[in-house]
Amino acid sequence: MRDFDIGSAVSSAVAFVGEHLRLILMLLGGALLVGQILVYVMVGTSPEAIAQQIASAGTSGDASQLFRLGGGLLAASVVAALLQATAQFAIYRIALSDEQDLGSAIGYGTNAAILYLLFTFAVAVVATLILFILVFGLMSMGVLSSGGGASASTILLALALMLTFIPLLIWLLARLFVAGPAMADARSINPIYGLTQSWKLTQRHQWPMVGYVLLYIVAALILQGVLSLFGALLTLALGDVVGAILAGIIVAVPVGIVGLAVAYGAYDRLRPDDAGDIFG
């Protein structure tokens, strides 16, 4: 394991993109393009428009319309997420090992992506249940008001929870940031392995990792904001379907490349010298 610092991690990320740009554009770019098209095929409009329709159906109380729209958007989003995760695992696998067979890497990436997304979904369900129980408990104790207005104590409690939760979330993200590259390096499809390995690798460097993740979040938000302006102009020029698909690609591909690269850059600095195929 080499010493970790933000500058060296950024340098590794830039070198990774330079060396594997063609592969990244082919796999990640292709996955994002197919995902964008699938959303329109399965939903019939842009995610933004369908979200507005879902909100309208919820306000009007049209349950059948709400489930139809929400179900279509959910199905399209799951397929798009699976394609993107498969591409990411396959790219990491090729970049971090001597495995250069594209078909084998994609096969590994598909299996890893399915299990990783299932695990993420399970964690999201548990977290939602815990949040629901917490909110219900606070309401039953009278800490939170169930009426139309929000008391000063409710607002202060919400702010306190946010100020506590957001730093904790960023810290957890930093500790688990290299789970994907760790899985690909070991050719593991087990999400628990990736998370535990990431936790171990970031143990000695958790605060530099927090700074690194914060830098990535700020850069990604700025990049997404700037590219979204160009995407909006493109949508106006080319129409709601073609323009919106291209606009989505213009935003998603650069942001996706940045996310892929920064995780690789961190892992490249943190990976143990004996990392490699432990699962065959």
C-alpha positions as CSV (number, residue, x, y, z in Angstrom):
1,M,0.0,0.0,0.0
2,R,1.3,3.4,-0.9
3,D,0.8,6.6,1.1
4,F,-2.5,8.3,0.2
5,D,-2.8,12.0,-0.6
6,I,-5.4,13.9,-2.7
7,G,-2.9,15.0,-5.3
8,S,-1.5,11.6,-6.0
9,A,-5.0,10.1,-6.1
10,V,-6.1,12.8,-8.6
11,S,-3.0,12.1,-10.7
12,S,-3.9,8.3,-10.7
13,A,-7.4,9.2,-11.8
14,V,-6.2,11.3,-14.7
15,A,-3.8,8.7,-15.8
16,F,-6.6,6.0,-15.6
17,V,-8.8,8.1,-18.0
18,G,-5.9,8.7,-20.4
19,E,-5.0,5.1,-20.6
20,H,-8.5,3.6,-20.8
21,L,-10.5,6.4,-22.4
22,R,-11.5,4.3,-25.4
23,L,-12.7,1.4,-23.2
24,I,-14.6,3.8,-20.9
25,L,-16.4,5.6,-23.8
26,M,-17.3,2.3,-25.4
27,L,-18.6,0.5,-22.2
28,L,-19.8,3.3,-19.9
29,G,-20.9,5.7,-22.7
30,G,-22.7,2.8,-24.5
31,A,-24.4,1.8,-21.2
32,L,-25.5,5.3,-20.5
33,L,-26.8,5.8,-24.1
34,V,-28.8,2.5,-24.0
35,G,-30.1,3.5,-20.5
36,Q,-31.3,6.9,-21.8
37,I,-33.1,5.3,-24.7
38,L,-34.7,2.6,-22.5
39,V,-36.2,5.3,-20.3
40,Y,-38.0,6.8,-23.3
41,V,-39.0,3.4,-24.7
42,M,-40.4,2.1,-21.4
43,V,-41.8,5.4,-20.1
44,G,-42.5,7.4,-23.2
45,T,-41.0,10.7,-22.0
46,S,-38.1,12.2,-20.1
47,P,-37.5,11.3,-16.4
48,E,-38.1,15.0,-15.5
49,A,-41.5,15.0,-17.3
50,I,-42.6,11.7,-15.8
51,A,-41.6,12.9,-12.4
52,Q,-43.9,15.9,-12.9
53,Q,-46.7,13.6,-14.0
54,I,-46.2,11.4,-10.9
55,A,-46.4,14.4,-8.7
56,S,-49.6,15.5,-10.4
57,A,-51.1,12.0,-10.1
58,G,-50.2,12.0,-6.4
59,T,-51.8,15.4,-5.8
60,S,-55.0,14.4,-7.6
61,G,-55.2,11.0,-5.9
62,D,-55.1,9.0,-9.1
63,A,-53.7,5.8,-7.7
64,S,-53.8,3.8,-10.9
65,Q,-52.0,6.5,-12.9
66,L,-49.5,6.9,-10.0
67,F,-48.6,3.2,-10.0
68,R,-48.4,3.0,-13.8
69,L,-46.1,5.9,-14.1
70,G,-44.0,5.1,-11.1
71,G,-43.7,1.4,-12.1
72,G,-42.5,2.3,-15.6
73,L,-40.0,4.8,-14.3
74,L,-38.7,2.4,-11.7
75,A,-38.3,-0.5,-14.2
76,A,-36.4,1.7,-16.6
77,S,-34.2,3.1,-13.9
78,V,-33.3,-0.3,-12.6
79,V,-32.3,-1.5,-16.1
80,A,-30.3,1.6,-16.7
81,A,-28.5,1.3,-13.3
82,L,-27.7,-2.3,-14.0
83,L,-26.2,-1.4,-17.4
84,Q,-24.1,1.3,-15.8
85,A,-22.9,-0.8,-12.9
86,T,-22.0,-3.6,-15.3
87,A,-19.9,-1.3,-17.4
88,Q,-18.1,0.1,-14.3
89,F,-17.2,-3.3,-12.9
90,A,-16.0,-4.5,-16.3
91,I,-13.8,-1.4,-16.8
92,Y,-12.3,-1.7,-13.3
93,R,-11.6,-5.4,-13.9
94,I,-9.7,-4.8,-17.1
95,A,-7.8,-1.8,-15.7
96,L,-6.8,-3.5,-12.5
97,S,-5.8,-7.0,-13.8
98,D,-4.2,-8.8,-16.7
99,E,-7.7,-10.0,-17.8
100,Q,-8.1,-8.4,-21.2
101,D,-11.0,-10.5,-22.6
102,L,-13.9,-8.1,-22.9
103,G,-16.6,-10.8,-22.9
104,S,-15.2,-12.3,-19.7
105,A,-15.0,-8.9,-18.0
106,I,-18.6,-8.0,-19.0
107,G,-19.8,-11.3,-17.7
108,Y,-18.1,-10.7,-14.4
109,G,-19.4,-7.1,-14.4
110,T,-23.0,-8.3,-14.9
111,N,-22.9,-10.8,-12.0
112,A,-21.2,-8.2,-9.7
113,A,-23.6,-5.5,-10.7
114,I,-26.7,-7.7,-10.0
115,L,-25.6,-8.6,-6.5
116,Y,-24.3,-5.1,-5.7
117,L,-27.7,-3.5,-6.7
118,L,-29.7,-6.1,-4.8
119,F,-27.5,-5.4,-1.8
120,T,-28.0,-1.7,-2.2
121,F,-31.7,-2.1,-2.5
122,A,-31.9,-4.2,0.7
123,V,-29.9,-1.6,2.6
124,A,-32.2,1.2,1.2
125,V,-35.3,-0.7,2.4
126,V,-33.8,-1.2,5.9
127,A,-32.7,2.4,6.1
128,T,-36.2,3.6,5.1
129,L,-37.8,1.4,7.7
130,I,-35.5,2.7,10.4
131,L,-36.3,6.3,9.3
132,F,-40.0,5.6,9.3
133,I,-39.8,4.1,12.8
134,L,-37.7,7.1,14.1
135,V,-40.1,9.6,12.7
136,F,-43.1,7.7,14.0
137,G,-41.5,7.4,17.4
138,L,-40.7,11.1,17.6
139,M,-44.3,12.0,16.5
140,S,-45.8,9.6,19.2
141,M,-43.6,11.4,21.8
142,G,-44.8,14.8,20.6
143,V,-41.4,15.9,19.5
144,L,-42.6,16.1,15.9
145,S,-45.9,17.7,15.0
146,S,-48.3,15.8,12.8
147,G,-50.4,18.9,12.1
148,G,-50.1,21.3,9.2
149,G,-47.6,23.7,10.8
150,A,-44.1,23.1,12.0
151,S,-43.1,24.3,15.5
152,A,-39.8,26.0,16.3
153,S,-38.6,22.9,18.1
154,T,-39.5,20.7,15.1
155,I,-37.5,23.0,12.8
156,L,-34.5,23.1,15.2
157,L,-34.6,19.3,15.6
158,A,-34.7,18.8,11.8
159,L,-31.7,21.2,11.4
160,A,-29.8,19.4,14.1
161,L,-30.5,16.0,12.4
162,M,-29.3,17.3,9.1
163,L,-26.1,18.8,10.5
164,T,-25.4,15.5,12.1
165,F,-26.5,13.2,9.3
166,I,-24.8,14.9,6.3
167,P,-21.2,14.8,7.8
168,L,-21.8,11.2,8.9
169,L,-23.0,10.3,5.4
170,I,-20.0,11.9,3.8
171,W,-17.7,10.1,6.2
172,L,-19.4,6.8,5.5
173,L,-19.1,7.4,1.7
174,A,-15.4,8.1,2.1
175,R,-14.9,4.9,4.0
176,L,-16.8,2.8,1.5
177,F,-15.6,4.7,-1.6
178,V,-13.4,2.1,-3.1
179,A,-15.7,-0.9,-2.7
180,G,-16.3,-1.3,-6.5
181,P,-12.6,-1.3,-7.5
182,A,-11.7,-3.6,-4.6
183,M,-14.3,-6.1,-5.8
184,A,-13.1,-5.9,-9.4
185,D,-9.4,-6.2,-8.4
186,A,-10.2,-9.5,-6.6
187,R,-12.8,-10.6,-9.2
188,S,-15.2,-10.9,-6.3
189,I,-19.0,-10.5,-6.9
190,N,-19.6,-10.3,-3.1
191,P,-20.6,-6.7,-2.1
192,I,-19.7,-7.5,1.5
193,Y,-16.2,-8.2,0.5
194,G,-15.9,-4.9,-1.3
195,L,-17.3,-2.9,1.5
196,T,-15.1,-4.6,4.2
197,Q,-12.0,-4.2,2.0
198,S,-12.8,-0.5,1.4
199,W,-13.3,0.0,5.2
200,K,-9.9,-1.6,5.9
201,L,-8.0,0.3,3.2
202,T,-9.3,3.7,4.2
203,Q,-8.8,3.1,7.9
204,R,-5.4,4.9,8.1
205,H,-6.4,7.6,5.6
206,Q,-10.0,8.4,6.5
207,W,-9.7,12.1,6.8
208,P,-7.8,12.7,3.6
209,M,-10.4,10.5,2.0
210,V,-13.2,12.7,3.4
211,G,-11.4,15.7,1.8
212,Y,-11.0,13.8,-1.5
213,V,-14.7,12.8,-1.5
214,L,-15.8,16.4,-0.7
215,L,-13.6,17.6,-3.6
216,Y,-15.3,15.1,-5.9
217,I,-18.8,16.0,-4.8
218,V,-18.2,19.7,-5.4
219,A,-16.5,19.1,-8.8
220,A,-19.3,16.7,-9.9
221,L,-22.0,19.2,-8.9
222,I,-20.3,22.1,-10.8
223,L,-19.7,19.9,-13.8
224,Q,-23.3,18.7,-13.8
225,G,-24.6,22.2,-13.5
226,V,-22.6,23.6,-16.4
227,L,-23.3,20.6,-18.7
228,S,-27.1,20.8,-17.8
229,L,-27.2,24.3,-19.3
230,F,-25.8,23.0,-22.6
231,G,-28.2,20.0,-22.4
232,A,-31.2,22.3,-21.9
233,L,-30.2,24.4,-24.9
234,L,-29.8,21.2,-26.9
235,T,-33.3,20.0,-25.9
236,L,-34.8,23.3,-27.0
237,A,-33.0,23.0,-30.4
238,L,-33.6,19.4,-31.2
239,G,-36.9,18.6,-29.5
240,D,-38.1,16.7,-26.4
241,V,-37.0,13.2,-27.6
242,V,-33.7,13.4,-29.5
243,G,-32.6,16.5,-27.8
244,A,-33.4,15.2,-24.3
245,I,-31.6,11.9,-25.0
246,L,-28.5,13.7,-26.2
247,A,-28.7,16.2,-23.4
248,G,-28.8,13.3,-20.9
249,I,-25.7,11.7,-22.5
250,I,-23.9,15.1,-22.5
251,V,-24.4,15.3,-18.7
252,A,-24.2,11.6,-17.7
253,V,-21.1,10.6,-19.6
254,P,-18.6,13.2,-18.2
255,V,-20.0,13.0,-14.7
256,G,-19.9,9.2,-14.9
257,I,-16.3,9.3,-16.1
258,V,-15.3,11.5,-13.2
259,G,-17.0,9.2,-10.7
260,L,-15.3,6.2,-12.2
261,A,-11.9,7.8,-12.3
262,V,-11.9,9.3,-8.8
263,A,-12.8,5.9,-7.2
264,Y,-10.0,4.3,-9.3
265,G,-7.5,7.0,-8.3
266,A,-8.2,6.4,-4.6
267,Y,-8.0,2.7,-4.9
268,D,-4.8,2.8,-6.9
269,R,-3.1,4.7,-4.0
270,L,-4.7,2.4,-1.3
271,R,-4.6,-1.0,-2.9
272,P,-2.4,-3.6,-1.2
273,D,0.6,-4.9,-3.0
274,D,-0.8,-8.5,-3.0
275,A,-4.2,-7.5,-4.4
276,G,-5.5,-9.6,-7.3
277,D,-7.4,-12.7,-8.1
278,I,-8.5,-14.3,-4.8
279,F,-11.7,-15.7,-6.2
280,G,-10.3,-17.1,-9.4
